[in-house]
Amino acid sequence: MAMEGGKRPPVDKLAQLTVGRSTEGDIVAALGQPQGHGGVLLPETPQDLWVYNAEQINAGQMHMQFLLVFVDHKARTYDGYLWFRSGQLMGPQQ
């Protein structure tokens, strides 16, 4: 039995964004609406964090993908991203 949650992060569309120039509207146009929001407290430039994620469970394996997009809190422009994925086996292993 397979289960899926979230939406695969559209990392192939990150090239459409330019640090310091792309607006929040540009981010949504390229990547869609994020599944979550948060904040990053940095000393000089507080940033908002947009989260895109997906999980898949199939045949005892779980795969997770996360795209974290940073938005300059004051200028409201794209400030970069962090992309990662992981996988793990679930249940007893022989």
Secondary structure as the mmCIF struct_conf table of DSSP 4:
data_model
#
loop_
_struct_conf.conf_type_id
_struct_conf.id
_struct_conf.beg_label_comp_id
_struct_conf.beg_label_asym_id
_struct_conf.beg_label_seq_id
_struct_conf.end_label_comp_id
_struct_conf.end_label_asym_id
_struct_conf.end_label_seq_id
STRN STRN1 ALA A 2 GLY A 6
HELX_RH_3T_P HELX_RH_3T_P1 VAL A 11 GLN A 16
TURN_TY1_P TURN_TY1_P1 VAL A 19 ARG A 21
STRN STRN2 THR A 23 THR A 23
HELX_RH_AL_P HELX_RH_AL_P1 GLU A 24 LEU A 31
BEND BEND1 GLN A 35 GLN A 35
STRN STRN3 GLY A 36 VAL A 40
BEND BEND2 PRO A 43 GLU A 44
STRN STRN4 GLN A 47 ASN A 58
TURN_TY1_P TURN_TY1_P2 ALA A 59 GLY A 60
STRN STRN5 GLN A 61 ASP A 72
TURN_TY1_P TURN_TY1_P3 HIS A 73 ALA A 75
STRN STRN6 THR A 77 THR A 77
STRN STRN7 TYR A 78 LEU A 89
BEND BEND3 GLY A 91 GLY A 91
#
